[in-house]
Amino acid sequence: MFIAVCVIKGLKALHDKSLLHRDIKPDNLVINSRTGYVSLIDCGVSSPTGTCNDSGSLDYMSLEALEGRPQSYSSDLYSLGVMLYELI
């Protein structure tokens, strides 16, 4: 549960700046062994909301991303949901 809270807070920080991460997946999480906090990393494909391109990891992509349509905050939330489902 703590992992989910940390990732959600990181994602909210990006969304508050009108950015989408667009590549939410387990490989883009880092757990600090000293504090136990989780960081969301690799914002290399992040972009402003509403922009469109086909980057990201297929296993975690939302339907609109797969179809090449503009993505929104819900695209990141879909990817987060897939990842958390796998975590459980």
HTML snippet that shows the backbone in 3Dmol.js (N, CA, C, O; Angstrom):
<script src="https://3Dmol.org/build/3Dmol-min.js"></script>
<div id="view" style="width:600px;height:400px;position:relative"></div>
<script>
const pdb = `
ATOM      1  N   MET A   1       0.823  -1.197   0.000  1.00  0.00           N
ATOM      2  CA  MET A   1       0.000   0.000   0.000  1.00  0.00           C
ATOM      3  C   MET A   1       0.865   1.259   0.000  1.00  0.00           C
ATOM      4  O   MET A   1       0.534   2.242  -0.663  1.00  0.00           O
ATOM      5  N   PHE A   2       1.963   1.230   0.735  1.00  0.00           N
ATOM      6  CA  PHE A   2       2.849   2.381   0.807  1.00  0.00           C
ATOM      7  C   PHE A   2       3.432   2.710  -0.564  1.00  0.00           C
ATOM      8  O   PHE A   2       3.593   3.881  -0.907  1.00  0.00           O
ATOM      9  N   ILE A   3       3.747   1.682  -1.345  1.00  0.00           N
ATOM     10  CA  ILE A   3       4.278   1.892  -2.694  1.00  0.00           C
ATOM     11  C   ILE A   3       3.268   2.668  -3.521  1.00  0.00           C
ATOM     12  O   ILE A   3       3.628   3.624  -4.209  1.00  0.00           O
ATOM     13  N   ALA A   4       2.010   2.265  -3.458  1.00  0.00           N
ATOM     14  CA  ALA A   4       0.963   2.927  -4.227  1.00  0.00           C
ATOM     15  C   ALA A   4       0.848   4.396  -3.844  1.00  0.00           C
ATOM     16  O   ALA A   4       0.735   5.258  -4.715  1.00  0.00           O
ATOM     17  N   VAL A   5       0.878   4.685  -2.549  1.00  0.00           N
ATOM     18  CA  VAL A   5       0.743   6.071  -2.079  1.00  0.00           C
ATOM     19  C   VAL A   5       1.899   6.927  -2.607  1.00  0.00           C
ATOM     20  O   VAL A   5       1.677   8.050  -3.060  1.00  0.00           O
ATOM     21  N   CYS A   6       3.104   6.417  -2.552  1.00  0.00           N
ATOM     22  CA  CYS A   6       4.269   7.166  -3.041  1.00  0.00           C
ATOM     23  C   CYS A   6       4.161   7.444  -4.541  1.00  0.00           C
ATOM     24  O   CYS A   6       4.435   8.556  -4.993  1.00  0.00           O
ATOM     25  N   VAL A   7       3.767   6.440  -5.299  1.00  0.00           N
ATOM     26  CA  VAL A   7       3.650   6.610  -6.748  1.00  0.00           C
ATOM     27  C   VAL A   7       2.536   7.598  -7.078  1.00  0.00           C
ATOM     28  O   VAL A   7       2.695   8.437  -7.965  1.00  0.00           O
ATOM     29  N   ILE A   8       1.422   7.508  -6.381  1.00  0.00           N
ATOM     30  CA  ILE A   8       0.305   8.427  -6.613  1.00  0.00           C
ATOM     31  C   ILE A   8       0.726   9.865  -6.313  1.00  0.00           C
ATOM     32  O   ILE A   8       0.370  10.779  -7.056  1.00  0.00           O
ATOM     33  N   LYS A   9       1.472  10.072  -5.245  1.00  0.00           N
ATOM     34  CA  LYS A   9       1.943  11.425  -4.915  1.00  0.00           C
ATOM     35  C   LYS A   9       2.890  11.958  -5.994  1.00  0.00           C
ATOM     36  O   LYS A   9       2.807  13.127  -6.372  1.00  0.00           O
ATOM     37  N   GLY A  10       3.779  11.112  -6.481  1.00  0.00           N
ATOM     38  CA  GLY A  10       4.690  11.524  -7.554  1.00  0.00           C
ATOM     39  C   GLY A  10       3.945  11.859  -8.830  1.00  0.00           C
ATOM     40  O   GLY A  10       4.254  12.839  -9.508  1.00  0.00           O
ATOM     41  N   LEU A  11       2.967  11.042  -9.148  1.00  0.00           N
ATOM     42  CA  LEU A  11       2.162  11.274 -10.342  1.00  0.00           C
ATOM     43  C   LEU A  11       1.344  12.552 -10.201  1.00  0.00           C
ATOM     44  O   LEU A  11       1.186  13.301 -11.165  1.00  0.00           O
ATOM     45  N   LYS A  12       0.830  12.798  -9.015  1.00  0.00           N
ATOM     46  CA  LYS A  12       0.066  14.031  -8.772  1.00  0.00           C
ATOM     47  C   LYS A  12       0.955  15.256  -8.955  1.00  0.00           C
ATOM     48  O   LYS A  12       0.515  16.269  -9.499  1.00  0.00           O
ATOM     49  N   ALA A  13       2.201  15.166  -8.504  1.00  0.00           N
ATOM     50  CA  ALA A  13       3.129  16.290  -8.666  1.00  0.00           C
ATOM     51  C   ALA A  13       3.343  16.608 -10.148  1.00  0.00           C
ATOM     52  O   ALA A  13       3.391  17.775 -10.535  1.00  0.00           O
ATOM     53  N   LEU A  14       3.468  15.576 -10.964  1.00  0.00           N
ATOM     54  CA  LEU A  14       3.599  15.794 -12.410  1.00  0.00           C
ATOM     55  C   LEU A  14       2.323  16.394 -12.982  1.00  0.00           C
ATOM     56  O   LEU A  14       2.371  17.364 -13.738  1.00  0.00           O
ATOM     57  N   HIS A  15       1.182  15.816 -12.620  1.00  0.00           N
ATOM     58  CA  HIS A  15      -0.095  16.289 -13.150  1.00  0.00           C
ATOM     59  C   HIS A  15      -0.382  17.723 -12.712  1.00  0.00           C
ATOM     60  O   HIS A  15      -0.993  18.485 -13.461  1.00  0.00           O
ATOM     61  N   ASP A  16       0.051  18.096 -11.513  1.00  0.00           N
ATOM     62  CA  ASP A  16      -0.135  19.473 -11.040  1.00  0.00           C
ATOM     63  C   ASP A  16       0.624  20.471 -11.917  1.00  0.00           C
ATOM     64  O   ASP A  16       0.281  21.652 -11.960  1.00  0.00           O
ATOM     65  N   LYS A  17       1.659  19.990 -12.618  1.00  0.00           N
ATOM     66  CA  LYS A  17       2.432  20.837 -13.531  1.00  0.00           C
ATOM     67  C   LYS A  17       1.972  20.640 -14.980  1.00  0.00           C
ATOM     68  O   LYS A  17       2.657  21.038 -15.922  1.00  0.00           O
ATOM     69  N   SER A  18       0.793  20.014 -15.136  1.00  0.00           N
ATOM     70  CA  SER A  18       0.197  19.744 -16.461  1.00  0.00           C
ATOM     71  C   SER A  18       1.084  18.858 -17.326  1.00  0.00           C
ATOM     72  O   SER A  18       1.131  19.024 -18.545  1.00  0.00           O
ATOM     73  N   LEU A  19       1.790  17.914 -16.697  1.00  0.00           N
ATOM     74  CA  LEU A  19       2.625  16.958 -17.420  1.00  0.00           C
ATOM     75  C   LEU A  19       2.075  15.547 -17.244  1.00  0.00           C
ATOM     76  O   LEU A  19       1.532  15.197 -16.196  1.00  0.00           O
ATOM     77  N   LEU A  20       2.226  14.760 -18.283  1.00  0.00           N
ATOM     78  CA  LEU A  20       1.909  13.335 -18.228  1.00  0.00           C
ATOM     79  C   LEU A  20       3.226  12.574 -18.187  1.00  0.00           C
ATOM     80  O   LEU A  20       4.177  12.952 -18.871  1.00  0.00           O
ATOM     81  N   HIS A  21       3.295  11.514 -17.401  1.00  0.00           N
ATOM     82  CA  HIS A  21       4.515  10.693 -17.360  1.00  0.00           C
ATOM     83  C   HIS A  21       4.585   9.825 -18.610  1.00  0.00           C
ATOM     84  O   HIS A  21       5.620   9.782 -19.275  1.00  0.00           O
ATOM     85  N   ARG A  22       3.517   9.146 -18.932  1.00  0.00           N
ATOM     86  CA  ARG A  22       3.320   8.342 -20.130  1.00  0.00           C
ATOM     87  C   ARG A  22       4.149   7.064 -20.209  1.00  0.00           C
ATOM     88  O   ARG A  22       4.188   6.423 -21.259  1.00  0.00           O
ATOM     89  N   ASP A  23       4.805   6.688 -19.129  1.00  0.00           N
ATOM     90  CA  ASP A  23       5.518   5.403 -19.125  1.00  0.00           C
ATOM     91  C   ASP A  23       5.560   4.836 -17.702  1.00  0.00           C
ATOM     92  O   ASP A  23       6.620   4.448 -17.210  1.00  0.00           O
ATOM     93  N   ILE A  24       4.395   4.794 -17.051  1.00  0.00           N
ATOM     94  CA  ILE A  24       4.295   4.236 -15.707  1.00  0.00           C
ATOM     95  C   ILE A  24       4.445   2.721 -15.812  1.00  0.00           C
ATOM     96  O   ILE A  24       3.655   2.057 -16.483  1.00  0.00           O
ATOM     97  N   LYS A  25       5.455   2.186 -15.152  1.00  0.00           N
ATOM     98  CA  LYS A  25       5.701   0.743 -15.130  1.00  0.00           C
ATOM     99  C   LYS A  25       6.642   0.443 -13.968  1.00  0.00           C
ATOM    100  O   LYS A  25       7.301   1.350 -13.460  1.00  0.00           O
ATOM    101  N   PRO A  26       6.714  -0.812 -13.544  1.00  0.00           N
ATOM    102  CA  PRO A  26       7.571  -1.160 -12.400  1.00  0.00           C
ATOM    103  C   PRO A  26       9.039  -0.772 -12.590  1.00  0.00           C
ATOM    104  O   PRO A  26       9.714  -0.415 -11.625  1.00  0.00           O
ATOM    105  N   ASP A  27       9.534  -0.841 -13.820  1.00  0.00           N
ATOM    106  CA  ASP A  27      10.934  -0.488 -14.065  1.00  0.00           C
ATOM    107  C   ASP A  27      11.225   0.982 -13.778  1.00  0.00           C
ATOM    108  O   ASP A  27      12.384   1.364 -13.616  1.00  0.00           O
ATOM    109  N   ASN A  28      10.186   1.806 -13.714  1.00  0.00           N
ATOM    110  CA  ASN A  28      10.370   3.232 -13.474  1.00  0.00           C
ATOM    111  C   ASN A  28      10.083   3.625 -12.026  1.00  0.00           C
ATOM    112  O   ASN A  28       9.782   4.782 -11.732  1.00  0.00           O
ATOM    113  N   LEU A  29      10.180   2.652 -11.138  1.00  0.00           N
ATOM    114  CA  LEU A  29      10.064   2.912  -9.702  1.00  0.00           C
ATOM    115  C   LEU A  29      11.381   2.558  -9.033  1.00  0.00           C
ATOM    116  O   LEU A  29      12.005   1.548  -9.357  1.00  0.00           O
ATOM    117  N   VAL A  30      11.791   3.392  -8.107  1.00  0.00           N
ATOM    118  CA  VAL A  30      13.004   3.130  -7.343  1.00  0.00           C
ATOM    119  C   VAL A  30      12.650   3.222  -5.867  1.00  0.00           C
ATOM    120  O   VAL A  30      12.048   4.201  -5.426  1.00  0.00           O
ATOM    121  N   ILE A  31      13.026   2.198  -5.105  1.00  0.00           N
ATOM    122  CA  ILE A  31      12.782   2.193  -3.671  1.00  0.00           C
ATOM    123  C   ILE A  31      14.081   2.559  -2.962  1.00  0.00           C
ATOM    124  O   ILE A  31      15.108   1.908  -3.154  1.00  0.00           O
ATOM    125  N   ASN A  32      14.028   3.596  -2.150  1.00  0.00           N
ATOM    126  CA  ASN A  32      15.189   4.031  -1.372  1.00  0.00           C
ATOM    127  C   ASN A  32      15.369   3.043  -0.220  1.00  0.00           C
ATOM    128  O   ASN A  32      14.507   2.953   0.655  1.00  0.00           O
ATOM    129  N   SER A  33      16.455   2.319  -0.209  1.00  0.00           N
ATOM    130  CA  SER A  33      16.667   1.275   0.803  1.00  0.00           C
ATOM    131  C   SER A  33      16.818   1.839   2.210  1.00  0.00           C
ATOM    132  O   SER A  33      16.599   1.123   3.188  1.00  0.00           O
ATOM    133  N   ARG A  34      17.181   3.087   2.325  1.00  0.00           N
ATOM    134  CA  ARG A  34      17.353   3.703   3.640  1.00  0.00           C
ATOM    135  C   ARG A  34      16.020   4.188   4.218  1.00  0.00           C
ATOM    136  O   ARG A  34      15.725   3.962   5.391  1.00  0.00           O
ATOM    137  N   THR A  35      15.219   4.858   3.380  1.00  0.00           N
ATOM    138  CA  THR A  35      13.969   5.445   3.876  1.00  0.00           C
ATOM    139  C   THR A  35      12.740   4.605   3.564  1.00  0.00           C
ATOM    140  O   THR A  35      11.717   4.709   4.242  1.00  0.00           O
ATOM    141  N   GLY A  36      12.844   3.775   2.537  1.00  0.00           N
ATOM    142  CA  GLY A  36      11.697   2.978   2.118  1.00  0.00           C
ATOM    143  C   GLY A  36      10.761   3.702   1.165  1.00  0.00           C
ATOM    144  O   GLY A  36       9.802   3.111   0.669  1.00  0.00           O
ATOM    145  N   TYR A  37      11.033   4.988   0.901  1.00  0.00           N
ATOM    146  CA  TYR A  37      10.184   5.748  -0.008  1.00  0.00           C
ATOM    147  C   TYR A  37      10.405   5.299  -1.447  1.00  0.00           C
ATOM    148  O   TYR A  37      11.488   4.852  -1.822  1.00  0.00           O
ATOM    149  N   VAL A  38       9.367   5.429  -2.224  1.00  0.00           N
ATOM    150  CA  VAL A  38       9.402   5.038  -3.632  1.00  0.00           C
ATOM    151  C   VAL A  38       9.386   6.299  -4.487  1.00  0.00           C
ATOM    152  O   VAL A  38       8.607   7.219  -4.240  1.00  0.00           O
ATOM    153  N   SER A  39      10.250   6.331  -5.490  1.00  0.00           N
ATOM    154  CA  SER A  39      10.297   7.463  -6.416  1.00  0.00           C
ATOM    155  C   SER A  39       9.899   7.002  -7.802  1.00  0.00           C
ATOM    156  O   SER A  39      10.242   5.900  -8.230  1.00  0.00           O
ATOM    157  N   LEU A  40       9.178   7.851  -8.489  1.00  0.00           N
ATOM    158  CA  LEU A  40       8.800   7.626  -9.881  1.00  0.00           C
ATOM    159  C   LEU A  40       9.881   8.284 -10.725  1.00  0.00           C
ATOM    160  O   LEU A  40      10.102   9.491 -10.630  1.00  0.00           O
ATOM    161  N   ILE A  41      10.550   7.496 -11.546  1.00  0.00           N
ATOM    162  CA  ILE A  41      11.684   8.023 -12.321  1.00  0.00           C
ATOM    163  C   ILE A  41      11.415   7.913 -13.813  1.00  0.00           C
ATOM    164  O   ILE A  41      10.342   7.484 -14.238  1.00  0.00           O
ATOM    165  N   ASP A  42      12.394   8.303 -14.587  1.00  0.00           N
ATOM    166  CA  ASP A  42      12.398   8.209 -16.040  1.00  0.00           C
ATOM    167  C   ASP A  42      11.230   8.960 -16.654  1.00  0.00           C
ATOM    168  O   ASP A  42      10.336   8.374 -17.265  1.00  0.00           O
ATOM    169  N   CYS A  43      11.262  10.252 -16.478  1.00  0.00           N
ATOM    170  CA  CYS A  43      10.228  11.099 -17.080  1.00  0.00           C
ATOM    171  C   CYS A  43      10.647  11.525 -18.483  1.00  0.00           C
ATOM    172  O   CYS A  43      10.211  12.564 -18.978  1.00  0.00           O
ATOM    173  N   GLY A  44      11.487  10.728 -19.115  1.00  0.00           N
ATOM    174  CA  GLY A  44      12.010  11.058 -20.436  1.00  0.00           C
ATOM    175  C   GLY A  44      10.965  11.132 -21.522  1.00  0.00           C
ATOM    176  O   GLY A  44      11.182  11.810 -22.527  1.00  0.00           O
ATOM    177  N   VAL A  45       9.839  10.460 -21.363  1.00  0.00           N
ATOM    178  CA  VAL A  45       8.782  10.536 -22.368  1.00  0.00           C
ATOM    179  C   VAL A  45       7.610  11.372 -21.876  1.00  0.00           C
ATOM    180  O   VAL A  45       6.550  11.387 -22.502  1.00  0.00           O
ATOM    181  N   SER A  46       7.795  12.069 -20.756  1.00  0.00           N
ATOM    182  CA  SER A  46       6.703  12.898 -20.261  1.00  0.00           C
ATOM    183  C   SER A  46       6.465  14.052 -21.229  1.00  0.00           C
ATOM    184  O   SER A  46       7.364  14.476 -21.956  1.00  0.00           O
ATOM    185  N   SER A  47       5.241  14.545 -21.218  1.00  0.00           N
ATOM    186  CA  SER A  47       4.882  15.622 -22.132  1.00  0.00           C
ATOM    187  C   SER A  47       3.702  16.390 -21.565  1.00  0.00           C
ATOM    188  O   SER A  47       3.018  15.924 -20.654  1.00  0.00           O
ATOM    189  N   PRO A  48       3.475  17.576 -22.118  1.00  0.00           N
ATOM    190  CA  PRO A  48       2.286  18.313 -21.694  1.00  0.00           C
ATOM    191  C   PRO A  48       1.023  17.534 -22.040  1.00  0.00           C
ATOM    192  O   PRO A  48       1.009  16.744 -22.984  1.00  0.00           O
ATOM    193  N   THR A  49      -0.021  17.758 -21.280  1.00  0.00           N
ATOM    194  CA  THR A  49      -1.282  17.057 -21.537  1.00  0.00           C
ATOM    195  C   THR A  49      -1.798  17.398 -22.925  1.00  0.00           C
ATOM    196  O   THR A  49      -1.629  18.515 -23.415  1.00  0.00           O
ATOM    197  N   GLY A  50      -2.429  16.414 -23.546  1.00  0.00           N
ATOM    198  CA  GLY A  50      -3.036  16.623 -24.844  1.00  0.00           C
ATOM    199  C   GLY A  50      -2.123  16.351 -26.017  1.00  0.00           C
ATOM    200  O   GLY A  50      -2.602  16.234 -27.145  1.00  0.00           O
ATOM    201  N   THR A  51      -0.809  16.245 -25.791  1.00  0.00           N
ATOM    202  CA  THR A  51       0.083  15.931 -26.897  1.00  0.00           C
ATOM    203  C   THR A  51       0.028  14.439 -27.161  1.00  0.00           C
ATOM    204  O   THR A  51      -0.425  13.670 -26.313  1.00  0.00           O
ATOM    205  N   CYS A  52       0.475  14.040 -28.305  1.00  0.00           N
ATOM    206  CA  CYS A  52       0.311  12.644 -28.703  1.00  0.00           C
ATOM    207  C   CYS A  52       1.593  12.120 -29.333  1.00  0.00           C
ATOM    208  O   CYS A  52       2.144  12.754 -30.232  1.00  0.00           O
ATOM    209  N   ASN A  53       2.059  11.000 -28.883  1.00  0.00           N
ATOM    210  CA  ASN A  53       3.063  10.230 -29.606  1.00  0.00           C
ATOM    211  C   ASN A  53       2.988   8.800 -29.094  1.00  0.00           C
ATOM    212  O   ASN A  53       2.255   8.516 -28.146  1.00  0.00           O
ATOM    213  N   ASP A  54       3.720   7.922 -29.698  1.00  0.00           N
ATOM    214  CA  ASP A  54       3.548   6.499 -29.432  1.00  0.00           C
ATOM    215  C   ASP A  54       4.589   5.906 -28.494  1.00  0.00           C
ATOM    216  O   ASP A  54       4.804   4.694 -28.518  1.00  0.00           O
ATOM    217  N   SER A  55       5.240   6.717 -27.670  1.00  0.00           N
ATOM    218  CA  SER A  55       6.235   6.161 -26.774  1.00  0.00           C
ATOM    219  C   SER A  55       5.584   5.641 -25.501  1.00  0.00           C
ATOM    220  O   SER A  55       4.485   6.056 -25.132  1.00  0.00           O
ATOM    221  N   GLY A  56       6.273   4.738 -24.846  1.00  0.00           N
ATOM    222  CA  GLY A  56       5.758   4.103 -23.640  1.00  0.00           C
ATOM    223  C   GLY A  56       5.944   2.603 -23.745  1.00  0.00           C
ATOM    224  O   GLY A  56       6.467   2.105 -24.742  1.00  0.00           O
ATOM    225  N   SER A  57       5.521   1.891 -22.732  1.00  0.00           N
ATOM    226  CA  SER A  57       5.652   0.434 -22.704  1.00  0.00           C
ATOM    227  C   SER A  57       4.306  -0.205 -23.012  1.00  0.00           C
ATOM    228  O   SER A  57       3.313   0.058 -22.333  1.00  0.00           O
ATOM    229  N   LEU A  58       4.280  -1.034 -24.024  1.00  0.00           N
ATOM    230  CA  LEU A  58       3.028  -1.606 -24.511  1.00  0.00           C
ATOM    231  C   LEU A  58       2.181  -2.272 -23.432  1.00  0.00           C
ATOM    232  O   LEU A  58       0.958  -2.129 -23.431  1.00  0.00           O
ATOM    233  N   ASP A  59       2.812  -2.992 -22.523  1.00  0.00           N
ATOM    234  CA  ASP A  59       2.052  -3.712 -21.494  1.00  0.00           C
ATOM    235  C   ASP A  59       1.279  -2.794 -20.558  1.00  0.00           C
ATOM    236  O   ASP A  59       0.344  -3.239 -19.892  1.00  0.00           O
ATOM    237  N   TYR A  60       1.651  -1.534 -20.498  1.00  0.00           N
ATOM    238  CA  TYR A  60       1.039  -0.603 -19.550  1.00  0.00           C
ATOM    239  C   TYR A  60       0.326   0.560 -20.237  1.00  0.00           C
ATOM    240  O   TYR A  60      -0.174   1.457 -19.559  1.00  0.00           O
ATOM    241  N   MET A  61       0.271   0.561 -21.552  1.00  0.00           N
ATOM    242  CA  MET A  61      -0.328   1.669 -22.302  1.00  0.00           C
ATOM    243  C   MET A  61      -1.845   1.639 -22.252  1.00  0.00           C
ATOM    244  O   MET A  61      -2.468   0.579 -22.306  1.00  0.00           O
ATOM    245  N   SER A  62      -2.421   2.823 -22.150  1.00  0.00           N
ATOM    246  CA  SER A  62      -3.875   2.952 -22.205  1.00  0.00           C
ATOM    247  C   SER A  62      -4.339   2.773 -23.651  1.00  0.00           C
ATOM    248  O   SER A  62      -3.535   2.817 -24.582  1.00  0.00           O
ATOM    249  N   LEU A  63      -5.624   2.573 -23.824  1.00  0.00           N
ATOM    250  CA  LEU A  63      -6.184   2.361 -25.158  1.00  0.00           C
ATOM    251  C   LEU A  63      -5.927   3.563 -26.066  1.00  0.00           C
ATOM    252  O   LEU A  63      -5.576   3.396 -27.234  1.00  0.00           O
ATOM    253  N   GLU A  64      -6.101   4.773 -25.533  1.00  0.00           N
ATOM    254  CA  GLU A  64      -5.879   5.953 -26.382  1.00  0.00           C
ATOM    255  C   GLU A  64      -4.421   6.055 -26.819  1.00  0.00           C
ATOM    256  O   GLU A  64      -4.137   6.498 -27.932  1.00  0.00           O
ATOM    257  N   ALA A  65      -3.500   5.648 -25.954  1.00  0.00           N
ATOM    258  CA  ALA A  65      -2.082   5.665 -26.326  1.00  0.00           C
ATOM    259  C   ALA A  65      -1.807   4.629 -27.413  1.00  0.00           C
ATOM    260  O   ALA A  65      -1.077   4.903 -28.365  1.00  0.00           O
ATOM    261  N   LEU A  66      -2.385   3.453 -27.272  1.00  0.00           N
ATOM    262  CA  LEU A  66      -2.193   2.402 -28.272  1.00  0.00           C
ATOM    263  C   LEU A  66      -2.745   2.804 -29.627  1.00  0.00           C
ATOM    264  O   LEU A  66      -2.203   2.427 -30.666  1.00  0.00           O
ATOM    265  N   GLU A  67      -3.825   3.570 -29.613  1.00  0.00           N
ATOM    266  CA  GLU A  67      -4.458   3.997 -30.860  1.00  0.00           C
ATOM    267  C   GLU A  67      -3.853   5.282 -31.417  1.00  0.00           C
ATOM    268  O   GLU A  67      -4.258   5.744 -32.484  1.00  0.00           O
ATOM    269  N   GLY A  68      -2.880   5.867 -30.700  1.00  0.00           N
ATOM    270  CA  GLY A  68      -2.233   7.078 -31.176  1.00  0.00           C
ATOM    271  C   GLY A  68      -3.054   8.337 -30.965  1.00  0.00           C
ATOM    272  O   GLY A  68      -2.766   9.374 -31.563  1.00  0.00           O
ATOM    273  N   ARG A  69      -4.074   8.259 -30.121  1.00  0.00           N
ATOM    274  CA  ARG A  69      -4.894   9.430 -29.826  1.00  0.00           C
ATOM    275  C   ARG A  69      -4.246  10.249 -28.705  1.00  0.00           C
ATOM    276  O   ARG A  69      -3.407   9.731 -27.968  1.00  0.00           O
ATOM    277  N   PRO A  70      -4.625  11.511 -28.574  1.00  0.00           N
ATOM    278  CA  PRO A  70      -4.082  12.334 -27.480  1.00  0.00           C
ATOM    279  C   PRO A  70      -4.369  11.696 -26.125  1.00  0.00           C
ATOM    280  O   PRO A  70      -5.433  11.119 -25.900  1.00  0.00           O
ATOM    281  N   GLN A  71      -3.400  11.814 -25.241  1.00  0.00           N
ATOM    282  CA  GLN A  71      -3.526  11.223 -23.912  1.00  0.00           C
ATOM    283  C   GLN A  71      -3.894  12.290 -22.888  1.00  0.00           C
ATOM    284  O   GLN A  71      -3.719  13.486 -23.117  1.00  0.00           O
ATOM    285  N   SER A  72      -4.402  11.830 -21.766  1.00  0.00           N
ATOM    286  CA  SER A  72      -4.783  12.734 -20.692  1.00  0.00           C
ATOM    287  C   SER A  72      -4.312  12.132 -19.371  1.00  0.00           C
ATOM    288  O   SER A  72      -3.621  11.113 -19.357  1.00  0.00           O
ATOM    289  N   TYR A  73      -4.688  12.766 -18.265  1.00  0.00           N
ATOM    290  CA  TYR A  73      -4.324  12.244 -16.954  1.00  0.00           C
ATOM    291  C   TYR A  73      -4.821  10.814 -16.781  1.00  0.00           C
ATOM    292  O   TYR A  73      -4.169   9.996 -16.131  1.00  0.00           O
ATOM    293  N   SER A  74      -5.969  10.520 -17.360  1.00  0.00           N
ATOM    294  CA  SER A  74      -6.524   9.168 -17.216  1.00  0.00           C
ATOM    295  C   SER A  74      -5.628   8.115 -17.869  1.00  0.00           C
ATOM    296  O   SER A  74      -5.675   6.947 -17.482  1.00  0.00           O
ATOM    297  N   SER A  75      -4.821   8.502 -18.841  1.00  0.00           N
ATOM    298  CA  SER A  75      -3.881   7.563 -19.464  1.00  0.00           C
ATOM    299  C   SER A  75      -2.843   7.103 -18.448  1.00  0.00           C
ATOM    300  O   SER A  75      -2.537   5.914 -18.360  1.00  0.00           O
ATOM    301  N   ASP A  76      -2.303   8.046 -17.683  1.00  0.00           N
ATOM    302  CA  ASP A  76      -1.352   7.701 -16.621  1.00  0.00           C
ATOM    303  C   ASP A  76      -2.032   6.861 -15.546  1.00  0.00           C
ATOM    304  O   ASP A  76      -1.446   5.907 -15.033  1.00  0.00           O
ATOM    305  N   LEU A  77      -3.259   7.214 -15.211  1.00  0.00           N
ATOM    306  CA  LEU A  77      -3.985   6.473 -14.174  1.00  0.00           C
ATOM    307  C   LEU A  77      -4.267   5.046 -14.614  1.00  0.00           C
ATOM    308  O   LEU A  77      -4.231   4.127 -13.796  1.00  0.00           O
ATOM    309  N   TYR A  78      -4.545   4.850 -15.894  1.00  0.00           N
ATOM    310  CA  TYR A  78      -4.744   3.498 -16.413  1.00  0.00           C
ATOM    311  C   TYR A  78      -3.459   2.681 -16.224  1.00  0.00           C
ATOM    312  O   TYR A  78      -3.498   1.555 -15.729  1.00  0.00           O
ATOM    313  N   SER A  79      -2.331   3.258 -16.621  1.00  0.00           N
ATOM    314  CA  SER A  79      -1.045   2.558 -16.484  1.00  0.00           C
ATOM    315  C   SER A  79      -0.747   2.250 -15.024  1.00  0.00           C
ATOM    316  O   SER A  79      -0.259   1.168 -14.698  1.00  0.00           O
ATOM    317  N   LEU A  80      -1.041   3.198 -14.152  1.00  0.00           N
ATOM    318  CA  LEU A  80      -0.854   2.987 -12.719  1.00  0.00           C
ATOM    319  C   LEU A  80      -1.738   1.842 -12.231  1.00  0.00           C
ATOM    320  O   LEU A  80      -1.294   1.002 -11.449  1.00  0.00           O
ATOM    321  N   GLY A  81      -2.983   1.807 -12.690  1.00  0.00           N
ATOM    322  CA  GLY A  81      -3.905   0.734 -12.304  1.00  0.00           C
ATOM    323  C   GLY A  81      -3.407  -0.635 -12.727  1.00  0.00           C
ATOM    324  O   GLY A  81      -3.503  -1.594 -11.961  1.00  0.00           O
ATOM    325  N   VAL A  82      -2.877  -0.737 -13.935  1.00  0.00           N
ATOM    326  CA  VAL A  82      -2.332  -2.022 -14.413  1.00  0.00           C
ATOM    327  C   VAL A  82      -1.160  -2.448 -13.527  1.00  0.00           C
ATOM    328  O   VAL A  82      -1.055  -3.607 -13.126  1.00  0.00           O
ATOM    329  N   MET A  83      -0.286  -1.491 -13.233  1.00  0.00           N
ATOM    330  CA  MET A  83       0.881  -1.802 -12.407  1.00  0.00           C
ATOM    331  C   MET A  83       0.478  -2.215 -10.993  1.00  0.00           C
ATOM    332  O   MET A  83       1.037  -3.168 -10.451  1.00  0.00           O
ATOM    333  N   LEU A  84      -0.472  -1.520 -10.395  1.00  0.00           N
ATOM    334  CA  LEU A  84      -0.905  -1.854  -9.044  1.00  0.00           C
ATOM    335  C   LEU A  84      -1.639  -3.187  -9.022  1.00  0.00           C
ATOM    336  O   LEU A  84      -1.522  -3.939  -8.054  1.00  0.00           O
ATOM    337  N   TYR A  85      -2.387  -3.487 -10.065  1.00  0.00           N
ATOM    338  CA  TYR A  85      -3.051  -4.779 -10.175  1.00  0.00           C
ATOM    339  C   TYR A  85      -2.006  -5.898 -10.152  1.00  0.00           C
ATOM    340  O   TYR A  85      -2.179  -6.902  -9.461  1.00  0.00           O
ATOM    341  N   GLU A  86      -0.927  -5.717 -10.908  1.00  0.00           N
ATOM    342  CA  GLU A  86       0.157  -6.705 -10.916  1.00  0.00           C
ATOM    343  C   GLU A  86       0.823  -6.803  -9.541  1.00  0.00           C
ATOM    344  O   GLU A  86       1.209  -7.891  -9.112  1.00  0.00           O
ATOM    345  N   LEU A  87       0.954  -5.679  -8.862  1.00  0.00           N
ATOM    346  CA  LEU A  87       1.584  -5.653  -7.544  1.00  0.00           C
ATOM    347  C   LEU A  87       0.774  -6.469  -6.539  1.00  0.00           C
ATOM    348  O   LEU A  87       1.329  -7.197  -5.716  1.00  0.00           O
ATOM    349  N   ILE A  88      -0.538  -6.333  -6.622  1.00  0.00           N
ATOM    350  CA  ILE A  88      -1.412  -7.080  -5.690  1.00  0.00           C
ATOM    351  C   ILE A  88      -1.343  -8.548  -6.009  1.00  0.00           C
ATOM    352  O   ILE A  88      -1.998  -9.354  -5.350  1.00  0.00           O
TER     353      ILE A  88
END
`;
const viewer = $3Dmol.createViewer("view");
viewer.addModel(pdb, "pdb");
viewer.setStyle({}, {cartoon: {color: "spectrum"}});
viewer.zoomTo();
viewer.render();
</script>
